[in-house]
Amino acid sequence: MGRRKGYSSKNYECLFDYENQISIADLFRHDNVLRYRTKTITSGSIVECEIFPIWKNRSEVKKAREYVTPEAQRAVNERNAKKTIIRKINTNFTSEDVVCHLTYAGDPPNLDEARKDIRNYIRRIKDFRRRYNLPEMKYIYVIEFDDGETGRPKRIHQHIIMSAIDRDIAEGLWGKGRANCDRLKPDEYGLEALARYMVKDPRGVKRWAGSRNLSEPIVTIADHKVSKRQVERIALEFEESGGVILSSKYPDCNLLDVVTKRSDYVAGVYVYAKMRKRRNIQKPKEKRREGAA
């Protein structure tokens, strides 16, 4: 007899919306969970894992479809869109690279003109890099546009993260106003803070674009990495054993954040953890003892 396939809950993440206060009573439908699936996303030095239930029968899927609301799904979609750009930035850029914040002198352009300006700026950067035999350019840019409809003055500025380049050169090639270029400064979460700043307050417009040579985060799926019993312990006894369990699954990482969520509508719990790869630390060489051969 083959192993039962089950029904994934991944598309119903929005139903798991009660955080970090899981009780035994919340797991009373746990018999409807066949196993847990672990999705691991590695973006440079940042490692995330999502642990979610695989249900035994289709009845859980029917209930999930019934209770998903457009508003809840939209909120999850927006959160996942931000995760996408954070992961792209952490995967492709390091402290060797730079970020430039670009503003305009005089009256701001419209959105189409701003797109043309940033593309021309990227072309000038690429020309400079080719002239001096620098490596192929990687970049991600965001156009921050306020159309003035909310009563605030109309304004527009742009942010671009790109491969290592002299900051004075990058500033001088803008030519539309003020440019402020800085070396990237990752913290324990990588470049997440900068990424969130760049994509804050999306106004329904596609906010970012990137070069075609960007690498993708590494994603792996495992159905037996974390057992059903271990997920229960993570949810119910995190202080005692949850952190130990997750650390044992990712021994080369330091645990940063963990969130556990339950649902009023479907069986199981959802676990999200964020970690950072440990830096390789070389052991000091043993001193040679006097008289040793």
PASEBA-1860 file (N, C-alpha, C; in nm, 3 decimals):
! residues 293
1> MGRRKGYS> 0.085/-0.120/0.000/0.000/0.000/0.000/0.088/0.124/0.000 ~ 0.064/0.218/-0.093/0.146/0.339/-0.104/0.115/0.438/0.008 ~ 0.206/0.532/0.025/0.189/0.636/0.125/0.078/0.732/0.082 ~ -0.008/0.769/0.177/-0.117/0.860/0.147/-0.062/0.997/0.113 ~ -0.116/1.056/0.007/-0.068/1.186/-0.040/-0.115/1.300/0.049 ~ -0.241/1.302/0.083/-0.296/1.408/0.167/-0.326/1.534/0.090 ~ -0.373/1.637/0.162/-0.418/1.762/0.102/-0.345/1.879/0.170 ~ -0.272/1.955/0.090/-0.189/2.062/0.145/-0.274/2.181/0.191
9> SKNYECLF> -0.231/2.243/0.301/-0.298/2.363/0.353/-0.228/2.491/0.309 ~ -0.122/2.480/0.225/-0.038/2.596/0.195/-0.116/2.712/0.136 ~ -0.216/2.685/0.055/-0.293/2.794/-0.007/-0.392/2.859/0.088 ~ -0.398/2.809/0.211/-0.496/2.862/0.307/-0.426/2.919/0.431 ~ -0.306/2.973/0.409/-0.229/3.032/0.520/-0.309/3.139/0.592 ~ -0.394/3.213/0.519/-0.469/3.323/0.580/-0.564/3.278/0.689 ~ -0.600/3.148/0.692/-0.690/3.099/0.796/-0.619/3.076/0.929 ~ -0.487/3.071/0.927/-0.410/3.054/1.050/-0.372/3.193/1.100
17> DYENQISI> -0.457/3.247/1.188/-0.443/3.389/1.220/-0.440/3.420/1.370 ~ -0.427/3.317/1.454/-0.413/3.340/1.598/-0.272/3.301/1.639 ~ -0.192/3.401/1.681/-0.049/3.380/1.700/-0.012/3.342/1.843 ~ 0.080/3.245/1.854/0.166/3.223/1.971/0.096/3.189/2.102 ~ -0.033/3.162/2.099/-0.100/3.118/2.221/-0.180/2.993/2.191 ~ -0.107/2.886/2.168/-0.168/2.759/2.132/-0.188/2.676/2.258 ~ -0.307/2.621/2.276/-0.335/2.536/2.391/-0.368/2.395/2.343 ~ -0.374/2.303/2.438/-0.411/2.165/2.402/-0.547/2.162/2.335
25> ADLFRHDN> -0.639/2.245/2.384/-0.773/2.249/2.326/-0.771/2.291/2.179 ~ -0.674/2.376/2.142/-0.665/2.422/2.003/-0.624/2.311/1.908 ~ -0.569/2.202/1.963/-0.521/2.093/1.879/-0.619/1.975/1.877 ~ -0.743/2.001/1.918/-0.836/1.888/1.930/-0.869/1.825/1.796 ~ -0.848/1.898/1.685/-0.873/1.841/1.552/-0.745/1.788/1.490 ~ -0.641/1.769/1.570/-0.512/1.731/1.514/-0.515/1.592/1.450 ~ -0.615/1.511/1.484/-0.627/1.379/1.421/-0.653/1.392/1.271 ~ -0.702/1.508/1.229/-0.727/1.529/1.086/-0.602/1.569/1.009
33> VLRYRTKT> -0.489/1.581/1.079/-0.361/1.613/1.015/-0.287/1.484/0.987 ~ -0.249/1.463/0.862/-0.176/1.343/0.823/-0.029/1.356/0.862 ~ 0.029/1.468/0.831/0.170/1.497/0.863/0.192/1.646/0.841 ~ 0.317/1.690/0.860/0.352/1.830/0.837/0.458/1.840/0.729 ~ 0.441/1.941/0.645/0.537/1.967/0.537/0.622/2.088/0.576 ~ 0.752/2.080/0.550/0.845/2.189/0.581/0.900/2.248/0.452 ~ 0.876/2.377/0.434/0.932/2.450/0.320/1.046/2.538/0.374 ~ 1.166/2.518/0.322/1.283/2.594/0.366/1.326/2.687/0.253
41> ITSGSIVE> 1.341/2.816/0.286/1.380/2.917/0.188/1.513/2.978/0.234 ~ 1.617/2.964/0.153/1.749/3.017/0.186/1.779/3.134/0.096 ~ 1.796/3.252/0.156/1.822/3.376/0.082/1.952/3.434/0.135 ~ 2.063/3.398/0.072/2.192/3.442/0.123/2.218/3.379/0.259 ~ 2.238/3.463/0.360/2.265/3.414/0.494/2.139/3.393/0.576 ~ 2.023/3.427/0.522/1.896/3.416/0.595/1.822/3.289/0.551 ~ 1.779/3.213/0.650/1.706/3.089/0.626/1.570/3.100/0.694 ~ 1.463/3.073/0.618/1.328/3.072/0.673/1.270/2.933/0.656
49> CEIFPIWK> 1.183/2.895/0.749/1.108/2.771/0.729/0.961/2.795/0.759 ~ 0.878/2.735/0.676/0.733/2.735/0.696/0.689/2.592/0.714 ~ 0.625/2.563/0.825/0.580/2.428/0.856/0.427/2.432/0.860 ~ 0.363/2.353/0.772/0.218/2.362/0.761/0.159/2.223/0.744 ~ 0.032/2.206/0.784/-0.027/2.072/0.784/-0.064/2.020/0.646 ~ -0.051/1.889/0.632/-0.108/1.814/0.521/-0.227/1.739/0.579 ~ -0.346/1.772/0.529/-0.467/1.714/0.588/-0.495/1.573/0.534 ~ -0.565/1.495/0.616/-0.597/1.357/0.579/-0.705/1.348/0.473
57> NRSEVKKA> -0.803/1.437/0.479/-0.918/1.422/0.390/-0.960/1.556/0.331 ~ -1.040/1.548/0.227/-1.082/1.666/0.152/-1.177/1.755/0.230 ~ -1.236/1.705/0.338/-1.330/1.786/0.414/-1.264/1.912/0.469 ~ -1.134/1.903/0.506/-1.065/2.022/0.556/-1.049/2.126/0.444 ~ -1.026/2.080/0.322/-1.014/2.172/0.209/-1.148/2.241/0.184 ~ -1.257/2.167/0.191/-1.389/2.226/0.171/-1.417/2.334/0.275 ~ -1.382/2.305/0.400/-1.401/2.405/0.505/-1.314/2.527/0.480 ~ -1.191/2.504/0.437/-1.099/2.615/0.413/-1.154/2.706/0.304
65> REYVTPEA> -1.202/2.648/0.196/-1.257/2.728/0.087/-1.378/2.810/0.132 ~ -1.454/2.753/0.222/-1.574/2.822/0.271/-1.539/2.945/0.352 ~ -1.430/2.938/0.429/-1.401/3.045/0.525/-1.297/3.147/0.476 ~ -1.230/3.119/0.366/-1.135/3.218/0.313/-1.212/3.341/0.262 ~ -1.171/3.458/0.307/-1.232/3.582/0.261/-1.135/3.655/0.168 ~ -1.186/3.734/0.074/-1.097/3.809/-0.014/-1.003/3.902/0.063 ~ -1.053/3.962/0.171/-0.971/4.054/0.249/-0.855/3.981/0.315 ~ -0.882/3.865/0.375/-0.776/3.788/0.440/-0.674/3.739/0.339
73> QRAVNERN> -0.721/3.694/0.223/-0.629/3.646/0.120/-0.544/3.759/0.065 ~ -0.606/3.878/0.051/-0.531/3.994/0.001/-0.419/4.032/0.097 ~ -0.448/4.025/0.227/-0.346/4.059/0.326/-0.227/3.963/0.319 ~ -0.256/3.833/0.302/-0.148/3.735/0.290/-0.070/3.757/0.161 ~ -0.140/3.789/0.052/-0.072/3.812/-0.076/0.024/3.932/-0.066 ~ -0.020/4.037/0.002/0.067/4.155/0.018/0.188/4.122/0.104 ~ 0.165/4.044/0.210/0.277/4.004/0.296/0.376/3.917/0.219 ~ 0.326/3.827/0.138/0.414/3.740/0.061/0.487/3.817/-0.049
81> AKKTIIRK> 0.424/3.920/-0.105/0.491/4.003/-0.206/0.611/4.075/-0.144 ~ 0.595/4.122/-0.021/0.708/4.187/0.047/0.818/4.085/0.077 ~ 0.778/3.964/0.115/0.878/3.859/0.139/0.959/3.831/0.013 ~ 0.892/3.838/-0.101/0.961/3.809/-0.228/1.076/3.905/-0.252 ~ 1.051/4.036/-0.235/1.159/4.132/-0.261/1.265/4.126/-0.153 ~ 1.225/4.101/-0.027/1.325/4.085/0.079/1.418/3.969/0.047 ~ 1.361/3.857/0.005/1.442/3.739/-0.027/1.531/3.764/-0.149 ~ 1.480/3.833/-0.250/1.561/3.865/-0.367/1.682/3.949/-0.327
89> INTNFTSE> 1.660/4.050/-0.244/1.768/4.138/-0.204/1.871/4.063/-0.120 ~ 1.824/3.983/-0.024/1.917/3.907/0.060/1.995/3.803/-0.020 ~ 1.935/3.750/-0.125/2.002/3.649/-0.208/2.113/3.710/-0.294 ~ 2.092/3.832/-0.341/2.177/3.886/-0.446/2.275/3.994/-0.404 ~ 2.258/4.051/-0.286/2.341/4.166/-0.251/2.404/4.150/-0.113 ~ 2.523/4.210/-0.098/2.600/4.200/0.026/2.653/4.339/0.063 ~ 2.735/4.342/0.164/2.795/4.468/0.209/2.892/4.526/0.107 ~ 2.926/4.450/0.002/3.011/4.503/-0.105/2.933/4.592/-0.201
97> DVVCHLTY> 2.800/4.584/-0.198/2.716/4.654/-0.294/2.663/4.785/-0.237 ~ 2.585/4.859/-0.316/2.544/4.994/-0.277/2.394/5.014/-0.296 ~ 2.341/5.115/-0.227/2.204/5.161/-0.249/2.209/5.310/-0.277 ~ 2.133/5.353/-0.377/2.125/5.496/-0.410/1.980/5.542/-0.396 ~ 1.963/5.658/-0.332/1.832/5.722/-0.317/1.834/5.845/-0.408 ~ 1.742/5.848/-0.503/1.744/5.947/-0.611/1.622/6.037/-0.604 ~ 1.643/6.168/-0.604/1.533/6.263/-0.601/1.546/6.360/-0.718 ~ 1.443/6.444/-0.734/1.436/6.535/-0.848/1.450/6.680/-0.804
105> AGDPPNLD> 1.515/6.758/-0.888/1.517/6.903/-0.872/1.402/6.960/-0.955 ~ 1.331/7.058/-0.901/1.221/7.118/-0.974/1.095/7.034/-0.968 ~ 1.005/7.055/-1.062/0.877/6.985/-1.063/0.898/6.835/-1.087 ~ 0.831/6.750/-1.009/0.850/6.605/-1.027/0.786/6.558/-1.156 ~ 0.840/6.453/-1.217/0.782/6.397/-1.340/0.660/6.312/-1.306 ~ 0.591/6.265/-1.410/0.486/6.166/-1.387/0.549/6.027/-1.379 ~ 0.467/5.927/-1.352/0.519/5.793/-1.328/0.589/5.735/-1.450 ~ 0.533/5.757/-1.569/0.595/5.704/-1.691/0.731/5.768/-1.715
113> EARKDIRN> 0.740/5.898/-1.691/0.868/5.967/-1.708/0.971/5.918/-1.607 ~ 0.924/5.891/-1.484/1.015/5.840/-1.380/1.071/5.704/-1.418 ~ 0.987/5.617/-1.475/1.034/5.487/-1.522/1.141/5.504/-1.629 ~ 1.119/5.596/-1.721/1.217/5.622/-1.826/1.347/5.674/-1.767 ~ 1.337/5.761/-1.666/1.457/5.817/-1.602/1.542/5.709/-1.536 ~ 1.478/5.616/-1.461/1.556/5.514/-1.389/1.618/5.416/-1.489 ~ 1.547/5.387/-1.598/1.603/5.296/-1.699/1.723/5.361/-1.769 ~ 1.714/5.490/-1.797/1.828/5.559/-1.858/1.946/5.565/-1.761
121> YIRRIKDF> 1.917/5.583/-1.634/2.022/5.585/-1.532/2.093/5.449/-1.526 ~ 2.015/5.342/-1.528/2.074/5.207/-1.528/2.159/5.186/-1.653 ~ 2.113/5.236/-1.769/2.192/5.222/-1.892/2.327/5.293/-1.879 ~ 2.327/5.412/-1.816/2.453/5.485/-1.800/2.547/5.410/-1.704 ~ 2.490/5.352/-1.599/2.572/5.272/-1.506/2.632/5.152/-1.579 ~ 2.551/5.084/-1.661/2.600/4.968/-1.735/2.711/5.008/-1.832 ~ 2.694/5.122/-1.899/2.797/5.169/-1.992/2.928/5.194/-1.918 ~ 2.919/5.255/-1.800/3.039/5.281/-1.721/3.106/5.149/-1.682
129> RRRYNLPE> 3.028/5.052/-1.640/3.084/4.925/-1.596/3.153/4.852/-1.713 ~ 3.091/4.857/-1.830/3.155/4.793/-1.946/3.286/4.863/-1.982 ~ 3.286/4.995/-1.972/3.405/5.072/-2.009/3.524/5.034/-1.922 ~ 3.497/5.001/-1.796/3.606/4.970/-1.702/3.611/4.822/-1.665 ~ 3.548/4.739/-1.749/3.555/4.592/-1.735/3.510/4.546/-1.596 ~ 3.406/4.610/-1.543/3.350/4.566/-1.416/3.252/4.450/-1.441 ~ 3.227/4.366/-1.339/3.135/4.252/-1.357/2.995/4.299/-1.397 ~ 2.920/4.207/-1.456/2.783/4.238/-1.498/2.702/4.292/-1.381
137> MKYIYVIE> 2.622/4.391/-1.409/2.546/4.461/-1.306/2.422/4.382/-1.264 ~ 2.399/4.376/-1.134/2.271/4.332/-1.078/2.204/4.452/-1.013 ~ 2.072/4.457/-1.020/2.004/4.571/-0.957/1.859/4.536/-0.924 ~ 1.806/4.607/-0.827/1.663/4.611/-0.797/1.629/4.757/-0.769 ~ 1.525/4.807/-0.835/1.485/4.946/-0.808/1.337/4.954/-0.771 ~ 1.306/5.060/-0.698/1.170/5.087/-0.655/1.140/5.233/-0.686 ~ 1.026/5.260/-0.747/0.979/5.397/-0.768/0.877/5.428/-0.659 ~ 0.904/5.531/-0.581/0.812/5.573/-0.474/0.737/5.696/-0.524
145> FDDGETGR> 0.608/5.678/-0.547/0.529/5.780/-0.615/0.409/5.820/-0.531 ~ 0.393/5.949/-0.506/0.275/6.005/-0.441/0.211/6.101/-0.539 ~ 0.091/6.065/-0.584/0.027/6.144/-0.691/-0.043/6.270/-0.640 ~ -0.038/6.293/-0.508/-0.098/6.414/-0.454/-0.247/6.407/-0.429 ~ -0.309/6.291/-0.456/-0.454/6.280/-0.441/-0.499/6.287/-0.296 ~ -0.409/6.259/-0.202/-0.447/6.261/-0.060/-0.430/6.400/0.001 ~ -0.403/6.500/-0.083/-0.387/6.636/-0.031/-0.243/6.674/-0.004 ~ -0.152/6.574/-0.006/-0.011/6.603/0.013/0.049/6.649/-0.119
153> PKRIHQHI> 0.160/6.721/-0.115/0.224/6.764/-0.241/0.264/6.643/-0.325 ~ 0.249/6.656/-0.454/0.294/6.551/-0.545/0.446/6.538/-0.537 ~ 0.494/6.413/-0.521/0.638/6.395/-0.513/0.673/6.256/-0.565 ~ 0.797/6.241/-0.604/0.844/6.112/-0.653/0.994/6.100/-0.627 ~ 1.035/5.984/-0.582/1.178/5.956/-0.572/1.199/5.806/-0.591 ~ 1.325/5.770/-0.611/1.357/5.634/-0.651/1.469/5.579/-0.565 ~ 1.466/5.447/-0.547/1.571/5.378/-0.472/1.621/5.265/-0.561 ~ 1.752/5.248/-0.563/1.808/5.138/-0.641/1.923/5.074/-0.565
161> IMSAIDRD> 1.915/4.942/-0.550/2.026/4.862/-0.497/2.099/4.802/-0.617 ~ 2.231/4.812/-0.617/2.305/4.760/-0.733/2.442/4.710/-0.694 ~ 2.502/4.639/-0.788/2.633/4.580/-0.767/2.735/4.688/-0.731 ~ 2.843/4.643/-0.667/2.947/4.733/-0.617/2.994/4.830/-0.725 ~ 3.000/4.959/-0.687/3.047/5.064/-0.776/3.090/5.181/-0.689 ~ 3.181/5.262/-0.740/3.223/5.382/-0.667/3.102/5.472/-0.642 ~ 3.083/5.513/-0.518/2.963/5.589/-0.482/2.959/5.726/-0.549 ~ 3.072/5.790/-0.563/3.075/5.920/-0.630/3.035/5.907/-0.776
169> IAEGLWGK> 3.080/5.801/-0.841/3.041/5.777/-0.980/2.890/5.756/-0.990 ~ 2.836/5.671/-0.902/2.692/5.642/-0.905/2.609/5.769/-0.883 ~ 2.653/5.853/-0.793/2.580/5.979/-0.768/2.589/6.073/-0.887 ~ 2.707/6.081/-0.948/2.728/6.174/-1.058/2.653/6.137/-1.184 ~ 2.618/6.010/-1.202/2.551/5.967/-1.324/2.399/5.986/-1.321 ~ 2.345/6.031/-1.209/2.199/6.050/-1.200/2.157/6.171/-1.284 ~ 2.200/6.290/-1.249/2.179/6.408/-1.333/2.040/6.467/-1.333 ~ 1.951/6.422/-1.245/1.814/6.475/-1.241/1.784/6.553/-1.113
177> GRANCDRL> 1.880/6.554/-1.023/1.858/6.616/-0.893/1.959/6.561/-0.796 ~ 1.915/6.538/-0.673/2.006/6.491/-0.570/2.015/6.338/-0.571 ~ 2.136/6.286/-0.552/2.159/6.142/-0.539/2.243/6.117/-0.414 ~ 2.200/6.021/-0.334/2.271/5.986/-0.211/2.299/5.836/-0.215 ~ 2.425/5.801/-0.223/2.464/5.661/-0.241/2.543/5.612/-0.119 ~ 2.507/5.495/-0.066/2.572/5.438/0.052/2.605/5.292/0.030 ~ 2.708/5.245/0.097/2.739/5.103/0.101/2.630/5.032/0.180 ~ 2.591/4.913/0.138/2.490/4.836/0.210/2.544/4.792/0.346
185> KPDEYGLE> 2.455/4.793/0.445/2.495/4.758/0.582/2.400/4.651/0.637 ~ 2.423/4.524/0.604/2.337/4.417/0.656/2.346/4.408/0.808 ~ 2.235/4.370/0.873/2.236/4.339/1.015/2.206/4.190/1.032 ~ 2.164/4.148/1.149/2.142/4.005/1.171/2.028/3.949/1.084 ~ 1.941/4.039/1.033/1.833/3.998/0.943/1.871/4.021/0.796 ~ 1.998/4.040/0.771/2.041/4.069/0.635/2.005/4.211/0.597 ~ 1.939/4.226/0.482/1.901/4.359/0.432/1.751/4.381/0.439 ~ 1.685/4.311/0.531/1.539/4.319/0.540/1.491/4.459/0.572
193> ALARYMVK> 1.556/4.529/0.664/1.511/4.663/0.702/1.512/4.757/0.582 ~ 1.616/4.752/0.502/1.623/4.835/0.382/1.514/4.797/0.283 ~ 1.493/4.667/0.263/1.391/4.622/0.169/1.253/4.670/0.211 ~ 1.223/4.660/0.340/1.092/4.707/0.388/1.076/4.857/0.370 ~ 1.182/4.930/0.392/1.177/5.075/0.370/1.147/5.106/0.224 ~ 1.208/5.031/0.135/1.192/5.058/-0.008/1.052/5.028/-0.058 ~ 0.983/4.930/0.001/0.851/4.890/-0.051/0.738/4.931/0.041 ~ 0.763/5.024/0.131/0.657/5.067/0.222/0.542/5.131/0.144
201> DPRGVKRW> 0.422/5.115/0.199/0.302/5.181/0.147/0.282/5.164/-0.003 ~ 0.269/5.039/-0.052/0.242/5.024/-0.195/0.105/5.083/-0.230 ~ 0.096/5.156/-0.340/-0.027/5.225/-0.377/-0.094/5.158/-0.497 ~ -0.090/5.026/-0.501/-0.159/4.955/-0.606/-0.084/4.949/-0.739 ~ 0.037/5.009/-0.744/0.118/5.006/-0.865/0.232/4.908/-0.845 ~ 0.276/4.841/-0.953/0.394/4.755/-0.939/0.510/4.842/-0.897 ~ 0.569/4.813/-0.783/0.660/4.906/-0.719/0.806/4.878/-0.748 ~ 0.839/4.760/-0.793/0.981/4.731/-0.809/1.007/4.647/-0.934
209> AGSRNLSE> 1.130/4.655/-0.978/1.175/4.573/-1.091/1.321/4.541/-1.069 ~ 1.368/4.434/-1.133/1.506/4.392/-1.113/1.568/4.341/-1.242 ~ 1.699/4.329/-1.240/1.771/4.278/-1.357/1.740/4.131/-1.377 ~ 1.758/4.085/-1.499/1.725/3.946/-1.532/1.825/3.847/-1.475 ~ 1.941/3.896/-1.434/2.044/3.804/-1.384/2.038/3.783/-1.233 ~ 1.931/3.826/-1.168/1.917/3.803/-1.025/1.900/3.654/-0.996 ~ 1.968/3.606/-0.895/1.953/3.467/-0.852/1.826/3.453/-0.767 ~ 1.770/3.334/-0.769/1.651/3.306/-0.690/1.692/3.244/-0.555
217> PIVTIADH> 1.614/3.268/-0.451/1.638/3.196/-0.325/1.631/3.045/-0.348 ~ 1.699/2.971/-0.264/1.696/2.824/-0.274/1.579/2.773/-0.190 ~ 1.489/2.697/-0.252/1.369/2.647/-0.185/1.372/2.494/-0.186 ~ 1.353/2.435/-0.069/1.343/2.288/-0.059/1.215/2.253/0.017 ~ 1.160/2.138/-0.017/1.037/2.088/0.046/1.066/1.951/0.107 ~ 1.025/1.931/0.231/1.045/1.802/0.296/0.920/1.765/0.375 ~ 0.872/1.643/0.357/0.752/1.598/0.428/0.782/1.528/0.560 ~ 0.909/1.503/0.589/0.940/1.428/0.710/1.051/1.494/0.791
225> KVSKRQVE> 1.076/1.621/0.767/1.180/1.692/0.840/1.138/1.716/0.984 ~ 1.011/1.752/1.004/0.957/1.778/1.137/0.832/1.692/1.155 ~ 0.830/1.611/1.258/0.717/1.519/1.279/0.597/1.591/1.339 ~ 0.485/1.524/1.331/0.361/1.578/1.389/0.377/1.602/1.539 ~ 0.439/1.510/1.608/0.461/1.525/1.752/0.555/1.642/1.780 ~ 0.656/1.660/1.699/0.749/1.771/1.720/0.679/1.906/1.697 ~ 0.591/1.913/1.599/0.515/2.036/1.577/0.428/2.067/1.699 ~ 0.367/1.964/1.755/0.286/1.984/1.876/0.372/2.042/1.989
233> RIALEFEE> 0.492/1.991/2.004/0.581/2.039/2.110/0.627/2.182/2.083 ~ 0.653/2.215/1.956/0.690/2.352/1.922/0.576/2.447/1.957 ~ 0.452/2.406/1.927/0.337/2.493/1.950/0.301/2.505/2.098 ~ 0.314/2.394/2.172/0.267/2.392/2.311/0.377/2.419/2.413 ~ 0.500/2.383/2.379/0.608/2.388/2.479/0.730/2.458/2.422 ~ 0.709/2.573/2.357/0.823/2.632/2.287/0.937/2.666/2.380 ~ 0.908/2.725/2.496/1.015/2.766/2.587/1.096/2.646/2.635 ~ 1.029/2.531/2.653/1.098/2.413/2.705/1.173/2.337/2.596
241> SGGVILSS> 1.107/2.318/2.480/1.169/2.230/2.380/1.156/2.277/2.236 ~ 1.069/2.374/2.210/1.047/2.416/2.071/1.171/2.468/2.003 ~ 1.243/2.557/2.071/1.366/2.610/2.014/1.471/2.505/1.992 ~ 1.477/2.408/2.083/1.574/2.299/2.071/1.543/2.215/1.947 ~ 1.415/2.188/1.925/1.375/2.107/1.809/1.414/2.177/1.680 ~ 1.380/2.305/1.667/1.411/2.377/1.544/1.562/2.389/1.524 ~ 1.634/2.413/1.632/1.780/2.424/1.621/1.842/2.293/1.576 ~ 1.783/2.180/1.618/1.837/2.050/1.577/1.811/2.023/1.429
249> KYPDCNLL> 1.706/2.083/1.374/1.675/2.064/1.232/1.763/2.153/1.143 ~ 1.810/2.265/1.201/1.894/2.358/1.126/2.019/2.388/1.211 ~ 2.109/2.291/1.224/2.220/2.304/1.319/2.323/2.410/1.281 ~ 2.322/2.455/1.155/2.419/2.556/1.114/2.362/2.698/1.121 ~ 2.246/2.713/1.190/2.179/2.843/1.196/2.154/2.887/1.340 ~ 2.147/3.018/1.357/2.100/3.077/1.482/1.955/3.119/1.464 ~ 1.871/3.082/1.560/1.728/3.111/1.554/1.703/3.258/1.588 ~ 1.629/3.329/1.501/1.598/3.470/1.523/1.455/3.490/1.571
257> DVVTKRSD> 1.359/3.438/1.496/1.216/3.458/1.527/1.139/3.330/1.502 ~ 1.036/3.308/1.583/0.944/3.197/1.561/0.802/3.245/1.587 ~ 0.711/3.211/1.497/0.569/3.241/1.514/0.492/3.112/1.494 ~ 0.401/3.081/1.586/0.309/2.968/1.568/0.167/3.024/1.560 ~ 0.088/2.967/1.470/-0.049/3.016/1.449/-0.148/2.900/1.446 ~ -0.266/2.926/1.493/-0.374/2.829/1.485/-0.490/2.890/1.408 ~ -0.591/2.807/1.382/-0.709/2.850/1.308/-0.835/2.809/1.381 ~ -0.938/2.889/1.370/-1.069/2.851/1.423/-1.145/2.761/1.326
265> YVAGVYVY> -1.092/2.742/1.206/-1.171/2.679/1.101/-1.117/2.545/1.054 ~ -0.984/2.528/1.056/-0.927/2.406/1.000/-0.826/2.346/1.098 ~ -0.791/2.222/1.073/-0.706/2.147/1.166/-0.559/2.185/1.149 ~ -0.484/2.169/1.259/-0.340/2.186/1.257/-0.294/2.324/1.298 ~ -0.163/2.343/1.297/-0.103/2.472/1.327/-0.003/2.506/1.216 ~ 0.032/2.633/1.211/0.128/2.683/1.113/0.245/2.740/1.190 ~ 0.367/2.700/1.152/0.488/2.748/1.221/0.577/2.818/1.120 ~ 0.622/2.938/1.157/0.716/3.012/1.073/0.838/3.047/1.157
273> AKMRKRRN> 0.956/3.018/1.106/1.080/3.050/1.178/1.177/3.119/1.083 ~ 1.249/3.217/1.139/1.353/3.287/1.063/1.485/3.266/1.135 ~ 1.589/3.233/1.058/1.721/3.201/1.113/1.830/3.268/1.032 ~ 1.948/3.270/1.089/2.065/3.322/1.019/2.174/3.217/1.021 ~ 2.236/3.195/0.906/2.347/3.100/0.900/2.461/3.148/0.988 ~ 2.520/3.053/1.060/2.636/3.087/1.142/2.755/3.114/1.051 ~ 2.832/3.215/1.086/2.954/3.242/1.013/3.056/3.135/1.047 ~ 3.134/3.095/0.949/3.238/2.995/0.973/3.347/3.054/1.062
281> IQKPKEKR> 3.370/2.989/1.173/3.471/3.035/1.267/3.583/2.932/1.269 ~ 3.701/2.975/1.230/3.813/2.883/1.226/3.867/2.861/1.367 ~ 3.892/2.735/1.398/3.948/2.703/1.528/4.094/2.749/1.534 ~ 4.135/2.807/1.646/4.276/2.849/1.656/4.369/2.728/1.651 ~ 4.484/2.749/1.587/4.581/2.640/1.579/4.641/2.612/1.717 ~ 4.659/2.485/1.745/4.719/2.447/1.872/4.866/2.488/1.874 ~ 4.906/2.546/1.988/5.047/2.582/2.002/5.132/2.456/2.019 ~ 5.245/2.460/1.955/5.335/2.346/1.965/5.404/2.349/2.100
289> REGAA> 5.396/2.239/2.170/5.461/2.232/2.302/5.612/2.220/2.288 ~ 5.680/2.282/2.383/5.826/2.274/2.382/5.869/2.128/2.397 ~ 5.968/2.092/2.319/6.020/1.955/2.329/5.946/1.856/2.245 ~ 5.833/1.902/2.179/5.757/1.809/2.095/5.834/1.781/1.968 ~ 5.818/1.662/1.919/5.892/1.622/1.797/5.835/1.692/1.677
END
